[in-house]
Amino acid sequence: MPKTKAVQLSSTAVGGIYVSSLVGGSGATGEIPNSSKTYLFREVLIRFTIAAANSKSKDGRLGLHLGSSELLGLVAFSLQMEHSAKKDLNLEKKGLLQSDELYQYILETSVYPHEPEPLKELRAATASHPRAEMATAPDAGQLMAMLLKLVDAKKTIEVGVFTGYSLLLTALTIPDDGKHENEGSFDFAFIDADKVNYWNYHERLMKLLKVGGIVVYDNTLWGGTVVMPDELIPEFRKPGKQATIELNKLLAADPRVQISHASLGDGITICRRLY
C-alpha cells in the first residue's frame, strides 16, 4: 500500500484558541478577539483546504489523515466560529466591550432611560437599515449631548450624518438661538464621514472652531482593526485602517488641541481647540 502524508490539526482548537498548526503562527496561543473570529474561521478553512490538496498519495488519492480528537477539534472550532460570526452580525451594539451583556447593561441603565423619544424612534428605524452599523452609537451620542451642554454650544458643524441620529441629537440639545455661521466662532463639530479625509477636515476645523471649541471624530478605532494584522482585515477596510492610524498619530502630536480617546461605540476622539 502506498504511503500517504498526514496532516496534523491540533484538538486544542476547541474553546477558541489560536493554534500555530492552524494559522501558521509561531506556536503561541491566545484568546481570539471577537472582531477577528470571522476572518480567522475563513483562514482556517483556506489553510485546511490547501493542506488537504497537498497531501495526495503517489497514486493521486487524497491522503489526509485525521484522528478522532483532531476531527472533533476542527468541527468544534468551526461551529464556534460560525456561531460567533452570526452572533456578531445580529448584535445591535457598536461598542468595543468584550462582554455583550456588559454593554447592554450600560445602555439599559444609563443611556436608554434618558434618550429623547425622537432619538429612540430614529434608532429603531435605523436598526433595519442594511448599513445600520454606520449609525452613531447611543452611548457615544449620550457623551456628545453632555459635551454640547458643557460648552453651551450654539453653532455646530456636522460632516457625515447617515440617517441623522447625531444631527437630531445636536438639534435637540443646542438652544433655539443656535446658528451656523461665521468662521472662528463654531462651538462644536462632529465628524463621521470618509476616513481618508479626516485630517483635511481637522485642518479646516482649526479655523472654523473658536478657541475652546470641541470637535468629535467618530470611528477612531475602526472596528478594532487598528491593532489587527492586515491578513485578518477585509480589503475594503484596509484604507480606513491606515487613515485612522495616521489620524490618531497626528492628533496626538497636534499642539493646537487637547485630546481624549474614548472607547465608546467604534472609538471616538474628542479634541478641544487650545489656540
C-alpha positions in Angstrom: 0.0 0.0 0.0 1.4 3.4 -1.0 2.4 5.7 1.9 0.4 8.9 2.4 1.2 12.2 4.1 -0.6 13.0 7.3 -1.9 16.5 8.1 -1.9 17.3 11.8 -4.6 19.5 13.3 -4.4 20.1 17.0 -7.5 19.4 19.0 -6.7 22.4 21.2 -8.7 24.4 18.7 -11.7 23.6 20.9 -12.5 26.6 23.1 -11.4 29.3 20.7 -7.6 29.1 20.9 -5.1 30.2 18.3 -3.1 27.2 17.2 0.1 27.6 15.2 -0.6 24.4 13.1 -3.9 26.0 12.0 -2.9 29.6 11.3 0.9 29.2 10.6 2.0 31.1 13.7 5.0 30.7 15.9 3.3 28.4 18.4 1.9 31.0 20.8 -1.7 30.7 21.9 -4.2 33.3 23.0 -7.8 34.2 23.1 -9.3 35.1 19.7 -10.7 38.7 19.6 -14.4 38.9 18.6 -13.6 41.1 15.6 -11.2 38.5 14.3 -13.3 35.4 14.5 -14.9 35.6 11.1 -11.6 36.2 9.3 -9.8 33.5 11.4 -12.5 31.0 10.6 -12.0 31.7 6.9 -8.3 31.4 7.3 -8.6 28.0 9.0 -10.7 26.7 6.2 -8.4 28.0 3.5 -5.3 26.5 5.1 -7.1 23.3 5.8 -8.1 23.0 2.1 -4.5 23.8 1.0 -3.1 21.1 3.3 -5.6 18.6 2.1 -4.8 19.4 -1.6 -1.0 19.0 -0.9 -1.4 15.6 0.9 -2.2 13.3 -2.0 -0.6 9.9 -2.2 1.5 8.8 -5.1 -1.5 7.2 -6.9 -3.3 10.5 -6.7 -5.8 9.7 -3.9 -6.3 12.1 -1.0 -4.0 11.1 1.8 -5.5 13.3 4.6 -5.3 11.5 8.0 -7.3 12.9 10.9 -7.5 11.2 14.3 -10.9 11.4 16.1 -9.7 14.1 18.6 -8.3 16.2 15.7 -11.5 15.9 13.7 -13.7 16.8 16.7 -11.4 19.7 17.5 -11.8 21.0 13.9 -15.6 20.6 13.9 -16.0 22.2 17.3 -13.8 25.1 16.3 -15.7 25.6 13.1 -19.0 25.6 14.8 -17.8 28.1 17.4 -16.5 30.5 14.8 -19.7 30.3 12.8 -21.9 30.8 15.9 -19.7 33.8 17.0 -19.8 35.3 13.5 -23.6 35.1 13.3 -24.0 36.5 16.8 -21.7 39.4 16.0 -23.7 40.2 12.8 -27.1 40.1 14.6 -26.0 42.1 17.6 -27.2 45.7 17.7 -24.3 47.1 19.7 -21.5 49.1 18.3 -19.3 49.1 21.4 -15.9 47.5 21.8 -16.6 46.0 25.2 -15.7 42.3 25.2 -18.9 41.4 27.1 -22.2 42.0 25.1 -24.1 41.7 28.4 -22.0 44.5 30.0 -22.6 46.8 27.0 -26.3 46.1 27.2 -26.2 46.9 30.9 -24.7 50.3 30.2 -27.3 51.0 27.5 -30.3 50.0 29.6 -29.2 51.6 32.9 -27.5 54.8 31.7 -28.4 55.6 28.1 -31.9 54.5 27.1 -33.7 55.9 30.2 -32.5 59.4 29.2 -32.8 59.1 25.4 -35.3 61.5 23.9 -38.3 59.8 22.2 -37.4 61.1 18.7 -34.0 59.6 19.0 -35.5 56.3 20.2 -37.8 56.2 17.1 -34.9 57.1 14.8 -32.6 54.5 16.3 -35.4 51.8 15.9 -36.0 52.8 12.3 -32.2 52.7 11.5 -31.8 49.2 13.0 -33.4 47.6 9.9 -31.1 49.5 7.5 -28.6 47.3 5.7 -25.8 49.6 6.9 -27.1 50.1 10.4 -23.6 49.7 11.8 -22.8 53.2 10.4 -25.1 54.9 12.8 -23.8 56.8 15.9 -23.7 54.5 18.9 -26.2 55.7 21.5 -23.7 55.7 24.4 -21.4 57.9 22.2 -24.4 60.1 21.5 -25.0 60.5 25.2 -21.5 61.8 25.7 -21.9 64.2 22.8 -25.0 65.6 24.3 -23.1 66.3 27.6 -20.3 67.9 25.7 -22.7 70.2 23.8 -24.2 71.3 27.2 -20.8 71.8 28.8 -19.6 74.2 26.1 -23.0 75.8 25.8 -22.8 75.1 22.1 -25.0 77.2 19.7 -23.1 77.0 16.5 -22.3 73.5 15.3 -20.9 71.6 12.3 -21.6 68.0 11.2 -19.9 66.2 8.4 -21.4 62.8 7.7 -24.8 62.2 9.3 -26.1 58.9 7.8 -29.7 58.6 9.0 -29.3 61.7 11.2 -29.1 60.3 14.8 -26.2 62.6 15.8 -27.6 65.6 13.9 -31.0 65.2 15.5 -29.3 64.8 18.9 -27.4 68.1 18.3 -30.6 69.9 17.2 -32.4 68.7 20.3 -29.6 69.7 22.6 -28.5 73.2 21.5 -30.7 76.2 22.4 -33.2 77.7 19.9 -30.9 80.6 19.1 -28.1 78.4 17.8 -27.0 79.3 14.3 -24.4 78.0 11.7 -22.3 80.9 10.5 -19.0 82.9 11.0 -15.6 81.3 10.7 -13.8 81.1 14.0 -16.9 81.0 16.1 -18.2 77.5 16.0 -18.6 75.8 19.3 -18.8 72.2 18.3 -18.2 69.8 15.4 -18.9 66.1 14.8 -17.1 64.3 12.0 -18.3 60.9 10.8 -17.5 60.9 7.1 -14.8 59.5 4.7 -12.0 58.4 6.9 -9.2 59.2 4.5 -10.2 62.9 4.7 -10.4 63.3 8.4 -7.2 65.2 8.7 -8.3 67.6 5.9 -11.5 68.2 8.0 -9.4 68.7 11.1 -7.2 71.4 9.4 -10.3 73.3 8.2 -12.0 73.0 11.6 -9.0 74.5 13.3 -10.1 77.7 11.5 -13.8 77.3 12.0 -13.9 76.3 15.7 -13.4 79.0 18.3 -10.7 78.6 20.9 -12.2 76.3 23.5 -14.5 74.7 20.9 -14.8 70.9 20.6 -14.6 68.5 17.7 -15.5 64.8 18.0 -14.2 62.3 15.5 -16.1 59.0 15.1 -14.7 55.5 14.3 -11.2 56.2 15.5 -10.7 52.6 16.4 -12.1 51.4 13.1 -13.7 48.3 14.4 -10.6 47.3 16.3 -8.6 46.9 13.1 -6.0 49.5 14.2 -4.3 46.7 16.1 -5.2 43.8 13.8 -2.8 42.2 11.3 -3.7 43.0 7.7 -4.3 39.4 6.8 -7.3 39.3 9.1 -8.8 42.5 7.7 -11.1 42.7 4.6 -9.7 44.7 1.7 -12.4 47.3 1.9 -11.4 48.2 5.5 -7.7 48.5 4.9 -7.6 52.1 3.6 -9.7 53.2 6.5 -7.4 51.4 8.9 -4.3 53.1 7.6 -6.0 56.5 7.5 -7.3 56.1 11.1 -3.9 55.1 12.4 -2.3 58.2 10.7 -5.1 60.4 12.1 -4.6 59.2 15.6 -0.8 59.8 15.4 -1.4 63.3 14.0 -4.0 64.3 16.6 -1.8 63.1 19.4 1.1 65.3 18.1 -1.1 68.4 17.3 -0.2 71.1 19.9 -3.4 73.0 18.9 -5.7 70.6 20.6 -6.2 68.7 23.9 -7.5 65.2 23.1 -9.2 62.3 24.8 -9.6 59.0 23.0 -12.7 57.2 24.4 -13.6 53.6 23.7 -17.2 54.3 23.1 -19.0 53.0 20.1 -16.4 52.4 17.4 -14.0 54.7 19.2 -14.4 58.5 19.4 -11.7 61.1 19.8 -12.6 64.4 21.5 -10.5 67.4 20.6 -10.6 70.7 22.4 -9.0 73.6 20.5 -6.4 75.4 22.6 -5.4 78.2 20.3 
